[in-house]
């Protein structure tokens, strides 16, 4: 069963066609590497799935049901969690506040509700523990290292039990030791039946954890094949345009 | 051991230390400073300013400005009184004789409405908040002048205006050492408690910090940023109108320049209290400290019989010193970030 299916997705910004008729699908327990050069449309595709953009054309199916994702909260309600490339952290807030941003734990209703600080801090501490991060819930994000910031962004995806996790360039800004941690995390997500989409420039990472690789070039999907049937040279050729099609 | 964290904590709460120092300084300068009457005067003067600073603090934390609140305050006061007093010379009202409670509701809703319109112009009109609120400052002030043709609207000695004087002038009860606490002071205290709860313990406040800190992130995580901005301006307008109600009860007649140039003091209070003009930083408690410091200095200089002209110079210098401290705080924060990341 396909957990996420994109059919004929197109997105234009005025005269610029960022995506043209892209099909993409993923099953639970599978990791898909999404590759492509700068401007190939990777981030646009991620943002469509995340609910930041709505597609100009095309359909999205989540668990076989046709859905429209018009904002980030809807994406989350469909079980889609995203770690953005720039992590989308508020430097002025604590780790715990960042983890719960947009879905705080409240007591009471509406105007008379109140943030449950202790409950959120406890849960955040648990999540950081699971991620083997030394981050403390009350640390302010602006004083954190790249890896700790990543942990905060990753902890967000674990608040709910997502079905699909999108990681946009998760290894771009962290140390080598931490990259191993992220890759282990992706493997773990696969084992627990999550579908993972990994957007990355790093061939090594994709070939280590992904089952399948899809390549975008100038808004078109030009390849989609199992990792076992390809090799880094071929994928590099596809990305740069040295190879026309797989 | 020397610790940046401890130093940062001290600097973050420096306002209260300065307040105590200034207080002690004035006690030695004037024998009248520590009288109940003077303390009560300081608090009363802080009341109107405090309400406006509270509104401004919300706006600043969300990363915006609201320059228009002084005009909103003036117009709200004017409309509130105008609706209840007779037309013609000496009072120059509208001759509508509206129920005073109704007129207060009208005046407060008008303040909120003005804020909402400003918020809509900024969010739907895609205009910069500085320009929109600057224009609003002029337009609302102009409306006040055009409306009254410069005549002072007066509710003095008019029993219908009692509810204005109740908030502006009435003494609630006597506290030994603090003098008679006026209703206005109590109201402002209440405003600060509620605003503090909203900012610190409500989702709304948390989202304002997020918007001020990283608007892009707030949007990506599903916070309706534009809606929050409209609400923040509404809140600011409502609090400005509340300040207008208070001030209307303190002055004999409402001139069309009521509240003019007040906005500088409002910004000064917020900034001295540690609210950042860049957004995302500051607390209600700090803002309250800034307000108390400003009104303490104001009253103290008055008692020392410092010339009015020099008072402005001193107020300006206080703002500069506050900004200087704030700049050092930012630098220290950076230093401490380097120090902590090197340790790892």
Interface residues (C-beta under 8 A of the other chain):
Chain A: X50 X51 X52 X71 X72 X73 X76 X84 X86 X88 X89 X90 X91 X92 X93 X97 X101 X102 X104 X106 X113 X114 X115 X117 X142 X143 X145
Chain B: X197 X201 X202 X203 X206 X209 X210 X212 X213 X214 X216 X217 X218 X220 X221 X222 X223 X280 X281 X333 X336 X337 X340 X341 X344
